[in-house]
Amino acid sequence: NYSYTNLAMLMSSIPSYDPEKQKKKEISNMEIKNINEIRGLL
């Protein structure tokens, strides 16, 4: 019986064949990276 976190990690570790979801994931990863870089500059 998986907890929600384990399930989410399992799902995210499986390569996504949905290009739309993959694009959204990449965009959100870029946004997180940009936010971290901005914080680093401040």
Secondary structure by P-SEA (a helix, b strand, c coil): cccaaaaaaaaaacccccaaaaaaaaaaaaaaaaaaaaaaac
